[in-house]
């Protein structure tokens, strides 16, 4: 027996390194935007979830500064003790207005929102049906709930229907959970079909709008609006840290649901409230999303332009309606090499590897603030990377 009870950590790290799964942070040394300073180089940024370009917007910055001057740097406690500010409630009402729901509840992160919501509405006597490619926060929320969890394949909804037919009657409550935009491939969930099955089998539905809020829908409310599902019984979760350019998460839904979560969601009750700065910045971002639809229009134009140019260049990217695209590669080492070569050509689009995904890839995310020259440089660089024989071999691999 090894006398050091922590010796396993280095052995585990060695295994991670040998598999080319080892990761470490890369420091951005500039304000967020379509181009960033990474180390001593200026790179075009295709690694950001700042879809509308709001994270560096001066209006959000000034809102955060003003809130900090008025309320300080931290909330100093949980919302039910000393942490609540009127700013929090203003943000919740703004989110409910955007999502066209009765109410909303703001959490300190999107991850905490998913953990708290799922673990509160489902328990040991219940069933959760989870898309097999859901985000980690959805999967961990399901595990935390203690419910029986079954995974389904959204590309074959007969699979979900069969699982409901076989299992629904055995459980008290049933919850279907899904991302609305899947973060690694950019594809959309079949929300109307999920809601139809939920109605047939008496299920709740929780949809994570993290990558859809501000991006989809006529008013930027997300995929629920995009699919014409506004007003239907639905638990909507999202984040303030992507298109809204701040930090935090939310749950939007019925007034009864939100009141229940205030009293039962451990990740809201037992954690410090969102900082005044983050809250004020997100509130300003929601206002901009509603008042400046041209940002979504520019983002959509960039999506269509990139798809057109990539198709002309015969790049094997994922087919996406969202700003997220994926270029599958044969293994983790290849993805790392591709990311390095892109960086040499002035493109920041890092490798995504297991265990985050089963198929290694370059993940590309577009912003409204990207210019045509940025997109053309990206397409040219991707074409050059794929010209290396070592990169070939996985272009027809199934994507997550």
C-alpha positions, 0 to 999 in steps of 0.5 A: 500500500502506498503510504501517500493517500494522494499519490493517485492524483499524479498517476491520474494526471499522467493518464490524462496527459498520455491520452492528449486530454490534458488542459490548462487555461489560456490567458486573454489579455484584452477586452472581449471582442472579435479579436483578442490578445492571447499572449503577445499575439492578436488573434481573431476570436472564434472561441467566445460565447459572446454572440452579440458582442456585449461583453465589451460594450461600454453600456454594460461596463458603465452599468456595472461600474455604477452598481459597484459604486452604489452597492459595493463589490459583493452582495455579502450574503444569500438572497434570503439573508443580506444579499438581496438588492432591488437590482436582482428583482429588476433583472428577474422581471426583465427576464420574465418580460423577455421570456414572456413568462410569469416570473423568473429567478436569478442564480449566481451561475447557469450551472447552479440554475440547472442543478437547483431547478432539476434537483428541486422538481424531481426526486427519488420517486421520479423519472428523468429523460435526458438527451444523451448529449446534454450539457454537464450541468443538466446531467449533474442536476439529474444525478443530484435529484436522485431520480431514475435517469434514462437517456434518449437520442433526439435524432430518433424521437421514437426512442424517447416515446418508447422509453416513456411508454415502457416507464412513465407509469412506474413513476410519480413525476416525469421530467424531460430535460434538454439543451435548446442549442447544443453547445458542441455542434450547434444543432437545435432540439426538437422542442415542439415534438418534445412538448407534444410527447410531454403532454401525451405522457403527463411530463414536465419539460426543462429546456436550457436556453444558454446558447439561445437566449439573445440569439433566437426568436424575434425578440431574442427570447430563445428557442421557445420563441423561435419554435412558437412555444411561448406560453406553453407549460415549460421550465426555461433555464438560461445563462447571463454569461453568453449573449448577455455578456455578464455572469449568472443564470436564471429560471423562468416559468410560472409564478408558482414554479419560481415561488417553489424554487425560492423555497426549495432550490439549494443552489439559490438558497445557500449561496451568495447572491449575484454581485451588483455589477453582474446584475446591473450589466445583465439588466442592461444587456436584456434591454439592449437585446430587446431594443437592438434587433439589428445585432441578431440580424448581423449575427444571422448574416455572419452565420449564413456567410460563413456557411456559404463560404465553408460550403464553397470551400468544401469544409466538412463543418457541422450543419447549424442554424446557430452561431456554433459550428464543429469541424470533426477530427480523427483524434485528440492529438490531431485536434491539438495540432489543428488548433496550434496551426490555426493559432499560427495563422491568426485564428483562435479556435481551440481543440475540444477533446474527450471527455468533453466530447466523444469526437475530437474537434475544432469548435467555432463560434461566431459573433455579431461583431465579426467582420467579413474579413474575419470570416474569410480568414477563418475559412482560408485557415481551416482549408489550409489546416485540412490540407495536411494529410494528418488531419484527414480521416474523421470528417464523416465521424458522427458528431455529439 
